[in-house]
Amino acid sequence: MSKGKSIQNLKWEEIFKDYPIIVAVKDEGYFRITSSQINCYHEARLMTKFDFQDQLPKIFKDNGLAILPITRGSYVIGKFNLFEKIVNTKNIKTIGAKKPDYIESIDIENISSETTALLCANICEILTSFFEEENITHVIGGRMGSGDFDFEISNLKIEVSKSQIEIDGGFESETSIYLVEVKNLIHDDFLIRQVYYPYRVWTKKLEERSINKKVRNIFLTYSDGIFHLREYVFKNINKPDSIEMIREGKYSIVKDSLSLERLQNIVNDAIFVKEPYVPFPQSNDIDKTINLCELLYYKNAEMSKEEIAEEFRFVPRQADYYGNSAKYFGLVNYSNDKKYSLTSLGKNILGKPIEQRQFDLVSLIMKYKPFNLVMKSYLDNGSCPSVDEVKLLIKDCDLHGVGKDTTTFGRRCSTVISWTNWILDRVEI
C-alpha cells in the first residue's frame, strides 16, 4: 500500500471514530461532512477523490459506503451506488481512422495524455463518425460550477448546490451537445458522478435558454492505438444509478492491419523460447498489461506497484497481476528494491510506431509455446478451443507455479484464450 493510500485509510478511520457516520447512515440514510472537518485530518481534496471503486478507503468498502460532493465545501456519505462497471463487449468491429496529412503538430504515435487523445479523436474524425454527425465544434471544457439541482439515490433526495465539475471536452452539432469524459488508462469501472453531474448541468442550461438540443454522454478510453467510445443514457434523469450504455464503437489509428495470412506465418515461423521461471500470466486483460508498459515508457522511470496502483486507481495487488504478465514476456524487470521498469526489449517495442509495435507484440507472444499452440488450434479449426481443450493442448508445457490438476490451471487456460482472442480481434478479415 502506497504512503498516500495508507494516510488516506488511516485518516478516514480516525474520522469515522470521531464522527457517528455509520450510525447516521443507518438512521438517516446519509452523513453530511464538510471540507473544513476533513481538513483537520488531511487535505480534503485528496481525501475525497475516488474515481474508481477500488480507490475507496477500506472503511468505506467494509461498510458499503461512498461519498458525494454536494457543494464546494461539503459532502454526503451513504450507501450509494456510484460506480458503473465497464463491460468489454466482444466482437466489435474496429473501424480504421487516419490523421489528416496537413496536421503535423500531433504525434499520434505518442499519445500520452487524455487531452491529446481527445484532440486526436477529433482531428481523425473519430468523434464525428461515432456521433454520426457531419460537423461538430469543440465548445466546452475545463472546470465550472454545477449550479443547483437535486436527484434521488438509495431512496434519498440529494441536493447539489454550486459544486465543482470538470468536463474533458464538449462538442456541439446542429442537434446535440456531446459531453466527453476521457481516460488514457484502462479501468474496470468509472465514477458515475463524472458523467451525471455535467449531464444535469448542461441539460438545465439548455432548458433555461430554451435550446432544443439533446445532451449526450460519451465515455472515451484510449490505449495502444485504439479509441473505444461508449454512449450512456440515464433512463431516469433524476436517478444517476439508472445509467445504461446504449452503444459503443472502436476505432484504430494503426495504418497497417494484421492480416490472417501474416498471423499464420508468425505462428508457423515462431522459434519457441524457454518457459520463464516467473509466474504465468493471470490477467485476462492484455490491454491493461500493454497499458502498464505504455505508462512505464512515457514515465521513463522505475515505478513501485504502489505507484502504478496510484496511477491506475486500483489496488497494488492488481499492479502485480499486470506487472508479472509483462515480466513473463520479458517486457519489464522487477528490481530488488521492488520496482518495475521496462527492459531493453520493452523499450524497443514500445518505442516503435503503433502498428509495428502490435506486430512485434504478437510475434513475441507467439514465441511462448502455450500461446502458440492455442492460436494454432484456433487457426486450424476455425473456432476458439474450450478451456478443457486448452488444458490438453498445453498440458506438457512447464508452467511455473501452476499445478496441472488444480483450478488454477483452468484459470490460466482462460487467460491464454483471452490473449488469443485479443490477437484475433486485431486481424483484418
C-alpha positions as CSV (number, residue, x, y, z in Angstrom):
1,M,0.0,0.0,0.0
2,S,1.4,3.4,-1.0
3,K,2.2,6.0,1.5
4,G,-0.7,8.2,0.2
5,K,-3.1,5.4,0.4
6,S,-2.0,4.5,3.9
7,I,-2.6,8.0,5.1
8,Q,-5.9,8.2,3.4
9,N,-7.1,4.9,5.0
10,L,-5.7,5.9,8.4
11,K,-7.3,9.3,8.4
12,W,-10.7,8.1,7.4
13,E,-10.6,5.6,10.2
14,E,-9.9,8.4,12.6
15,I,-12.8,10.5,11.1
16,F,-15.2,7.5,11.5
17,K,-14.0,7.1,15.0
18,D,-14.6,10.8,15.9
19,Y,-18.0,11.2,14.0
20,P,-21.1,9.0,14.2
21,I,-21.0,8.3,10.4
22,I,-22.1,4.7,10.5
23,V,-24.9,5.4,12.9
24,A,-26.1,8.4,10.9
25,V,-26.2,6.4,7.7
26,K,-28.2,3.7,9.4
27,D,-30.7,6.0,11.0
28,E,-30.9,8.9,8.4
29,G,-29.5,7.3,5.3
30,Y,-26.5,9.7,5.0
31,F,-24.0,11.7,6.9
32,R,-23.0,15.2,5.9
33,I,-19.4,16.3,6.4
34,T,-17.6,19.5,5.4
35,S,-14.2,20.1,3.8
36,S,-13.2,22.0,6.9
37,Q,-13.9,19.0,9.1
38,I,-11.9,16.7,6.8
39,N,-9.1,19.2,6.5
40,C,-8.5,18.8,10.3
41,Y,-7.2,15.3,9.5
42,H,-5.8,15.6,6.0
43,E,-6.4,17.7,2.8
44,A,-10.0,17.2,1.8
45,R,-9.2,17.3,-1.9
46,L,-7.0,14.2,-1.6
47,M,-9.3,12.5,0.9
48,T,-12.4,12.6,-1.3
49,K,-11.1,11.9,-4.8
50,F,-12.2,8.3,-5.7
51,D,-12.6,8.0,-9.4
52,F,-12.9,4.2,-9.3
53,Q,-14.3,1.7,-6.8
54,D,-11.0,0.2,-5.8
55,Q,-9.8,3.6,-4.7
56,L,-12.4,3.7,-1.8
57,P,-10.8,3.6,1.7
58,K,-11.1,0.2,3.4
59,I,-13.6,1.5,5.9
60,F,-15.9,2.7,3.1
61,K,-15.6,-0.7,1.4
62,D,-16.2,-2.6,4.6
63,N,-19.4,-0.7,5.3
64,G,-20.7,-0.4,1.7
65,L,-20.3,3.4,1.6
66,A,-19.4,6.0,-0.9
67,I,-19.1,9.8,-0.8
68,L,-20.6,12.6,-3.0
69,P,-19.8,16.3,-3.2
70,I,-22.9,18.5,-2.9
71,T,-21.4,21.9,-2.6
72,R,-17.9,23.4,-3.0
73,G,-17.3,22.6,0.7
74,S,-19.4,19.7,1.7
75,Y,-20.1,16.1,1.0
76,V,-22.6,13.3,1.9
77,I,-21.6,9.8,2.8
78,G,-24.1,7.0,2.3
79,K,-24.8,3.6,0.8
80,F,-24.7,4.9,-2.7
81,N,-24.2,3.0,-6.0
82,L,-21.7,5.4,-7.6
83,F,-19.7,3.2,-9.9
84,E,-20.6,1.8,-13.3
85,K,-18.8,-1.4,-14.4
86,I,-17.2,-1.1,-17.9
87,V,-18.3,-4.1,-20.0
88,N,-16.0,-5.1,-22.7
89,T,-18.3,-6.4,-25.5
90,K,-16.6,-9.0,-27.7
91,N,-16.5,-9.0,-31.5
92,I,-16.9,-5.2,-32.0
93,K,-15.6,-4.4,-35.5
94,T,-12.7,-1.9,-35.2
95,I,-13.0,1.0,-37.7
96,G,-9.9,2.5,-39.2
97,A,-9.1,6.2,-38.7
98,K,-6.5,8.5,-40.3
99,K,-4.9,11.7,-39.3
100,P,-5.2,14.5,-41.9
101,D,-1.9,14.9,-43.8
102,Y,-1.6,18.6,-43.0
103,I,-1.7,18.0,-39.2
104,E,1.9,17.6,-38.1
105,S,1.9,19.0,-34.6
106,I,0.3,16.0,-33.0
107,D,2.3,12.8,-32.8
108,I,-0.2,10.0,-32.9
109,E,2.5,7.5,-32.2
110,N,2.9,9.0,-28.7
111,I,-0.5,9.9,-27.2
112,S,0.4,10.1,-23.5
113,S,-2.3,12.4,-22.2
114,E,-6.1,12.5,-22.1
115,T,-6.1,15.9,-23.7
116,T,-4.0,14.7,-26.7
117,A,-6.2,11.6,-27.0
118,L,-9.3,13.8,-27.3
119,L,-7.7,16.1,-29.8
120,C,-6.6,13.2,-31.9
121,A,-10.0,11.6,-31.8
122,N,-11.4,14.9,-33.1
123,I,-8.9,15.6,-35.9
124,C,-9.0,11.9,-37.1
125,E,-12.8,12.3,-37.4
126,I,-13.4,9.5,-34.9
127,L,-15.9,11.7,-33.0
128,T,-17.9,12.7,-36.0
129,S,-18.1,9.1,-37.1
130,F,-19.2,7.8,-33.7
131,F,-21.6,10.7,-33.2
132,E,-22.9,10.2,-36.8
133,E,-22.6,13.9,-37.4
134,E,-21.1,15.8,-40.4
135,N,-19.9,18.8,-38.3
136,I,-19.1,19.4,-34.7
137,T,-17.4,22.2,-32.8
138,H,-15.4,22.0,-29.6
139,V,-17.2,24.4,-27.3
140,I,-16.9,23.2,-23.7
141,G,-14.0,22.2,-21.5
142,G,-12.5,22.6,-18.0
143,R,-13.8,23.3,-14.6
144,M,-17.1,25.1,-13.9
145,G,-19.8,25.3,-11.2
146,S,-22.7,22.9,-11.1
147,G,-25.4,25.4,-10.3
148,D,-28.4,23.9,-8.3
149,F,-30.2,20.6,-8.9
150,D,-31.3,17.6,-7.0
151,F,-31.5,13.8,-7.6
152,E,-32.5,10.6,-6.0
153,I,-30.2,7.8,-5.0
154,S,-30.7,4.9,-2.5
155,N,-34.2,6.3,-1.7
156,L,-32.7,9.6,-0.7
157,K,-33.1,13.1,-2.2
158,I,-29.7,14.7,-2.6
159,E,-29.5,18.5,-3.3
160,V,-26.4,19.8,-5.1
161,S,-25.5,23.5,-5.0
162,K,-22.6,25.1,-6.7
163,S,-20.4,22.0,-6.6
164,Q,-17.4,21.9,-8.9
165,I,-17.5,19.8,-12.1
166,E,-14.9,19.2,-14.8
167,I,-15.6,18.4,-18.5
168,D,-12.8,17.0,-20.6
169,G,-14.5,18.1,-23.8
170,G,-17.9,19.3,-25.0
171,F,-18.9,19.3,-28.7
172,E,-21.9,20.9,-30.3
173,S,-23.7,19.9,-33.5
174,E,-26.9,21.2,-35.1
175,T,-28.9,18.8,-32.9
176,S,-26.9,17.8,-29.9
177,I,-24.3,18.7,-27.2
178,Y,-21.8,15.8,-26.7
179,L,-20.1,15.7,-23.3
180,V,-16.9,13.6,-23.4
181,E,-15.2,12.0,-20.5
182,V,-11.7,10.8,-21.4
183,K,-9.4,8.2,-19.8
184,N,-6.0,7.1,-21.2
185,L,-5.6,4.4,-18.6
186,I,-7.9,1.3,-18.7
187,H,-10.1,0.6,-15.7
188,D,-12.8,-1.8,-14.7
189,D,-15.4,0.9,-13.8
190,F,-15.8,4.6,-13.6
191,L,-17.4,7.1,-11.2
192,I,-21.0,7.8,-12.5
193,R,-20.9,11.4,-11.0
194,Q,-18.2,12.4,-13.5
195,V,-20.8,11.8,-16.3
196,Y,-24.0,12.6,-14.4
197,Y,-23.2,16.0,-12.9
198,P,-22.1,17.6,-16.2
199,Y,-25.2,16.0,-17.9
200,R,-27.5,17.6,-15.3
201,V,-25.8,20.9,-15.6
202,W,-26.0,21.2,-19.3
203,T,-29.5,19.7,-19.6
204,K,-30.6,22.5,-17.2
205,K,-28.6,25.2,-19.1
206,L,-30.3,24.2,-22.4
207,E,-33.7,24.2,-20.8
208,E,-33.2,27.6,-19.3
209,R,-32.1,29.0,-22.6
210,S,-34.9,27.3,-24.5
211,I,-32.4,25.5,-26.7
212,N,-33.9,22.4,-28.3
213,K,-30.8,20.2,-28.3
214,K,-30.1,16.8,-26.7
215,V,-27.2,16.3,-24.2
216,R,-25.4,13.0,-25.0
217,N,-22.9,11.4,-22.7
218,I,-19.7,9.9,-24.2
219,F,-17.0,7.9,-22.4
220,L,-13.8,7.6,-24.3
221,T,-10.8,5.4,-23.5
222,Y,-7.5,5.3,-25.4
223,S,-4.7,2.8,-25.3
224,D,-2.3,1.2,-27.8
225,G,-3.7,2.9,-30.9
226,I,-7.3,2.0,-30.1
227,F,-10.1,4.6,-29.2
228,H,-13.0,2.9,-27.5
229,L,-16.2,5.1,-27.3
230,R,-19.3,4.3,-25.3
231,E,-22.5,6.3,-25.1
232,Y,-24.5,6.3,-21.9
233,V,-28.0,7.4,-21.1
234,F,-29.9,7.9,-17.8
235,K,-33.2,6.2,-18.1
236,N,-34.5,8.5,-15.3
237,I,-32.9,11.9,-15.3
238,N,-33.3,12.2,-11.6
239,K,-31.5,8.9,-10.8
240,P,-27.8,8.6,-11.6
241,D,-27.9,4.9,-10.9
242,S,-30.3,4.5,-13.9
243,I,-27.3,4.8,-16.2
244,E,-27.2,2.4,-19.2
245,M,-24.7,2.0,-22.1
246,I,-26.7,2.1,-25.3
247,R,-23.9,1.7,-27.9
248,E,-20.2,1.6,-28.4
249,G,-17.5,1.7,-31.1
250,K,-13.8,1.0,-31.6
251,Y,-11.5,3.0,-33.8
252,S,-7.9,2.3,-34.7
253,I,-5.2,4.7,-35.9
254,V,-3.0,1.7,-36.8
255,K,-2.1,2.1,-40.5
256,D,-1.3,-1.5,-41.4
257,S,-3.7,-4.1,-40.1
258,L,-2.6,-7.6,-39.2
259,S,-3.7,-10.0,-41.9
260,L,-4.8,-13.6,-41.3
261,E,-2.0,-14.8,-43.6
262,R,0.6,-12.8,-41.8
263,L,-0.6,-14.1,-38.4
264,Q,-0.4,-17.7,-39.8
265,N,3.2,-17.1,-40.8
266,I,4.1,-15.6,-37.4
267,V,2.6,-18.7,-35.7
268,N,4.3,-21.2,-38.0
269,D,7.7,-19.4,-38.0
270,A,7.9,-18.8,-34.3
271,I,11.0,-20.1,-32.5
272,F,10.0,-21.0,-29.0
273,V,11.7,-19.5,-26.0
274,K,12.3,-21.4,-22.8
275,E,9.3,-21.1,-20.4
276,P,10.4,-18.4,-18.0
277,Y,10.8,-19.1,-14.2
278,V,8.3,-16.4,-13.4
279,P,4.5,-16.5,-12.6
280,F,2.4,-17.5,-15.6
281,P,0.1,-14.6,-16.7
282,Q,-3.0,-14.5,-14.6
283,S,-4.7,-11.4,-16.0
284,N,-7.3,-11.9,-18.7
285,D,-7.0,-8.3,-19.8
286,I,-3.9,-7.9,-22.0
287,D,-4.9,-4.3,-22.7
288,K,-4.1,-3.4,-19.1
289,T,-0.7,-5.2,-19.4
290,I,0.1,-3.1,-22.5
291,N,-1.3,0.0,-20.9
292,L,1.1,-0.6,-17.9
293,C,4.1,-0.9,-20.4
294,E,2.9,2.4,-22.0
295,L,2.8,4.1,-18.6
296,L,6.4,2.9,-17.8
297,Y,7.5,4.1,-21.3
298,Y,6.0,7.6,-21.0
299,K,7.2,8.0,-17.4
300,N,10.7,6.7,-18.4
301,A,11.3,5.7,-14.8
302,E,11.1,2.9,-12.4
303,M,7.8,2.5,-10.5
304,S,6.7,0.6,-7.5
305,K,3.5,-1.4,-7.6
306,E,2.0,1.2,-5.2
307,E,2.9,4.0,-7.6
308,I,1.4,2.0,-10.5
309,A,-1.7,1.3,-8.5
310,E,-2.0,5.1,-7.8
311,E,-1.8,5.9,-11.5
312,F,-4.4,3.3,-12.5
313,R,-6.5,3.9,-9.4
314,F,-6.6,0.2,-8.4
315,V,-5.2,-1.9,-5.6
316,P,-1.5,-2.8,-5.5
317,R,-2.3,-6.5,-5.9
318,Q,-3.6,-5.7,-9.5
319,A,-0.3,-4.0,-10.3
320,D,1.4,-7.3,-9.7
321,Y,-1.0,-9.1,-12.0
322,Y,-0.2,-6.9,-14.9
323,G,3.4,-6.4,-14.0
324,N,4.0,-10.1,-13.8
325,S,2.3,-10.7,-17.1
326,A,4.7,-8.1,-18.7
327,K,7.6,-9.7,-16.9
328,Y,6.7,-13.2,-18.2
329,F,7.2,-11.8,-21.8
330,G,10.4,-10.1,-20.9
331,L,9.0,-6.6,-21.3
332,V,9.7,-5.4,-17.8
333,N,12.1,-6.0,-14.9
334,Y,11.3,-6.2,-11.3
335,S,14.2,-5.0,-9.3
336,N,15.5,-5.9,-5.8
337,D,14.1,-2.7,-4.5
338,K,10.6,-3.8,-5.7
339,K,10.2,-1.5,-8.7
340,Y,9.1,-2.2,-12.2
341,S,10.9,-0.8,-15.3
342,L,10.9,-1.6,-19.0
343,T,13.6,-3.9,-20.2
344,S,15.6,-3.1,-23.4
345,L,13.2,-5.3,-25.3
346,G,10.2,-3.4,-23.8
347,K,11.7,0.0,-24.6
348,N,12.5,-1.2,-28.2
349,I,8.9,-2.4,-28.8
350,L,7.1,0.5,-27.1
351,G,9.3,3.0,-29.0
352,K,8.1,1.8,-32.4
353,P,5.2,3.1,-34.4
354,I,2.0,1.6,-33.1
355,E,1.3,-0.8,-36.0
356,Q,4.9,-2.2,-35.8
357,R,4.6,-2.4,-32.0
358,Q,1.5,-4.5,-32.4
359,F,3.1,-6.8,-34.9
360,D,6.1,-7.2,-32.6
361,L,3.9,-7.9,-29.6
362,V,2.0,-10.6,-31.5
363,S,5.3,-12.1,-32.6
364,L,6.6,-12.0,-29.1
365,I,3.6,-13.8,-27.6
366,M,3.7,-16.5,-30.3
367,K,7.2,-17.4,-29.2
368,Y,5.8,-18.8,-26.0
369,K,4.6,-22.3,-26.6
370,P,1.3,-22.3,-24.6
371,F,0.0,-19.3,-26.6
372,N,1.3,-20.6,-29.9
373,L,-0.4,-24.0,-29.5
374,V,-3.7,-22.5,-28.7
375,M,-3.5,-20.0,-31.6
376,K,-2.5,-22.7,-34.0
377,S,-5.5,-24.8,-32.9
378,Y,-7.8,-21.8,-33.4
379,L,-6.5,-21.1,-36.9
380,D,-6.6,-24.8,-37.9
381,N,-10.1,-25.4,-36.6
382,G,-11.7,-22.0,-37.2
383,S,-13.0,-21.8,-33.7
384,C,-11.8,-21.0,-30.2
385,P,-10.8,-24.1,-28.2
386,S,-12.6,-24.6,-24.9
387,V,-10.8,-24.5,-21.5
388,D,-10.8,-28.3,-21.4
389,E,-9.3,-28.4,-24.9
390,V,-6.6,-25.8,-23.9
391,K,-5.8,-27.9,-20.9
392,L,-4.9,-30.8,-23.2
393,L,-3.1,-28.6,-25.7
394,I,-0.7,-27.1,-23.1
395,K,-0.5,-30.0,-20.5
396,D,3.1,-30.7,-21.4
397,C,4.2,-27.1,-21.1
398,D,6.2,-26.4,-18.0
399,L,4.2,-23.5,-16.5
400,H,5.9,-22.1,-13.4
401,G,3.9,-22.4,-10.2
402,V,0.8,-23.9,-11.9
403,G,-0.2,-27.4,-11.0
404,K,-2.0,-29.3,-13.8
405,D,-4.6,-30.8,-11.5
406,T,-5.7,-27.5,-9.8
407,T,-8.4,-25.0,-10.5
408,T,-5.5,-22.5,-11.0
409,F,-4.6,-24.4,-14.2
410,G,-8.1,-23.8,-15.6
411,R,-7.9,-20.1,-14.9
412,R,-4.6,-19.8,-16.6
413,C,-6.1,-21.6,-19.6
414,S,-8.8,-18.9,-19.7
415,T,-6.0,-16.3,-19.7
416,V,-4.5,-18.0,-22.8
417,I,-7.9,-17.9,-24.5
418,S,-8.4,-14.2,-23.7
419,W,-5.0,-13.3,-25.1
420,T,-5.6,-15.3,-28.2
421,N,-8.9,-13.5,-28.8
422,W,-7.1,-10.2,-28.3
423,I,-4.8,-11.0,-31.1
424,L,-7.6,-12.2,-33.4
425,D,-9.5,-9.0,-32.7
426,R,-6.7,-7.2,-34.4
427,V,-6.8,-9.3,-37.6
428,E,-8.4,-7.7,-40.6
429,I,-10.7,-10.3,-42.2
